[in-house]
């Protein structure tokens, strides 16, 4: 090491030696920067992606069916809002200032049995959500400083019709989108559909359809009864 230091001192005594040291120093700096960038890229890839899959998030909290929810369905710029709690197969929620109860089989309003009050309930069902994701095209993801990650998917109206409505169509339109949001622990807490193409091609709306599903208070909902 001492001999190396003496060598450097000797080289610095000449203009040519100084020039060589100058370029050698910056070469090493750039080499180190390139190595750091490549290392970080590889680390990020291994951390963020699973083999054969370009995304990874956890739906286990949703599967346990214990949470507070808010569903907002916007159709042709008219908003429909459902706010309630779910515990197991039972639900209680408000819609249009009225309180509803679901016993896992039937819906009730003021103890009277009614038809399903949910608009587009097929898109609320978790099994259908997972089915659509499995058949959608992964588009991109965005990470936020808060810890939230949003995964974006594209899916055609034909695919939705086939999977959800059990009918085959040949529609040539722009794809619909589906965004899955997860928290800092990668647990899914929000799902947003943009279904303008699907809605218009099926003649269910004139302009737009958005379905925004959000969840919180996982595991905190007590037994639900019909009051």
SVG drawing of the C-alpha trace seen along z (x, -y; Angstrom):
<svg xmlns="http://www.w3.org/2000/svg" viewBox="-92 -20 100 39">
<polyline fill="none" stroke="black" stroke-width="0.4" points="0.0,0.0 2.9,-2.4 4.6,-1.7 1.3,-2.4 1.0,-5.8 4.6,-6.7 3.9,-5.7 0.9,-8.0 3.0,-10.9 5.6,-10.4 3.0,-10.3 1.4,-13.5 4.7,-15.4 4.2,-15.5 1.4,-17.1 0.9,-13.9 0.7,-11.9 -1.9,-14.3 -4.0,-13.9 -3.8,-10.1 -4.8,-10.2 -7.7,-12.6 -9.2,-10.3 -8.5,-7.2 -10.4,-8.6 -13.5,-9.5 -13.4,-6.1 -13.6,-4.4 -16.4,-6.7 -18.5,-6.0 -17.8,-2.3 -19.0,-2.2 -22.2,-4.2 -23.0,-1.8 -22.5,1.2 -24.8,-0.3 -27.5,-1.0 -27.3,2.5 -27.4,4.0 -30.4,2.0 -32.3,2.9 -31.7,6.6 -32.7,6.3 -35.9,4.5 -36.8,7.1 -36.4,10.0 -38.3,8.2 -41.2,6.9 -41.9,9.7 -42.6,13.4 -41.5,15.9 -44.0,16.0 -46.1,13.2 -45.7,9.5 -47.5,8.6 -48.1,9.9 -50.7,8.7 -52.5,10.3 -56.3,10.7 -56.5,12.8 -58.1,10.1 -60.9,9.7 -61.3,13.5 -62.0,13.5 -65.2,11.4 -64.8,9.2 -64.5,5.5 -66.2,2.1 -66.9,1.2 -67.8,-1.6 -69.0,-0.9 -69.5,-3.9 -71.0,-3.2 -71.0,-6.1 -73.1,-5.5 -73.6,-8.3 -72.2,-10.7 -74.9,-9.6 -73.5,-8.3 -74.9,-5.4 -73.2,-4.8 -73.4,-1.8 -71.7,-2.0 -71.8,0.9 -70.2,3.8 -69.7,7.4 -69.1,10.3 -69.0,13.7 -71.9,14.0 -74.0,11.3 -74.1,7.6 -75.8,4.4 -75.5,1.3 -77.2,-1.9 -78.2,-2.9 -80.3,-6.0 -80.7,-6.8 -82.3,-3.4 -80.8,-0.6 -80.6,2.9 -79.7,6.3 -78.4,9.4 -78.5,12.8 -76.3,14.6 -79.2,15.7 -81.8,12.9 -81.9,9.1 -84.3,7.2 -85.5,3.7 -87.4,3.0 -87.8,6.8 -89.4,7.2 -87.6,9.4 -86.5,7.6 -84.5,8.1 -80.8,7.5 -80.4,3.7 -76.8,3.7 -76.1,2.3 -73.6,4.5 -73.2,6.9 -71.3,9.3 -68.3,6.9 -68.4,6.8 -68.1,10.6 -64.5,11.4 -64.4,14.7 -65.4,12.7 -62.8,10.0 -60.0,12.6 -61.4,14.3 -61.3,11.1 -57.7,10.3 -56.5,13.8 -57.9,13.1 -56.9,9.5 -53.7,8.1 -51.2,6.6 -50.4,3.1 -48.4,1.3 -47.9,0.5 -47.3,-2.6 -45.6,-2.8 -46.3,-5.7 -44.3,-7.0 -47.3,-6.2 -46.7,-2.5 -49.7,-2.2 -49.1,-0.3 -51.6,-0.4 -51.6,2.4 -53.3,1.6 -54.9,4.1 -56.7,4.0 -59.6,6.2 -61.8,6.4 -65.6,6.2 -65.6,9.6 -63.7,11.2 -66.0,9.7 -69.1,10.8 -67.7,14.3 -66.6,14.6 -69.3,12.7 -72.4,12.8 -71.7,16.2 -72.2,14.9 -69.8,14.7 -69.5,11.3 -67.3,9.9 -67.0,6.3 -64.2,4.1 -63.7,1.3 -61.2,-0.2 -60.3,2.0 -61.7,1.5 -59.4,1.0 -59.1,2.5 -56.9,1.0 -56.0,3.0 -54.6,1.0 -52.7,2.5 -51.3,1.0 -47.7,1.1 -48.2,4.8 -49.3,5.5 -52.9,6.2 -55.6,5.2 -57.8,2.5 -59.3,0.9 -60.5,2.0 -61.6,-0.4 -63.2,0.6 -63.4,-1.8 -66.0,0.0 -67.1,-2.7 -66.6,-0.4 -68.3,2.5 -71.2,0.4 -71.8,-1.3 -71.3,1.8 -73.9,3.7 -76.2,0.6 -76.4,0.2 -75.2,-3.4 -74.7,-6.3 -71.3,-7.6 -69.5,-6.0 -69.4,-3.5 -67.0,-3.4 -67.2,-1.0 -65.0,-2.0 -64.8,0.6 -62.9,-0.3 -62.4,1.7 -61.1,1.0 -61.4,2.1 -60.4,5.7 -61.3,8.2 -63.0,5.5 -66.7,6.1 -68.7,7.7 -71.7,10.1 -74.3,8.6 -78.0,8.9 -81.1,7.4 -82.4,4.7"/>
</svg>
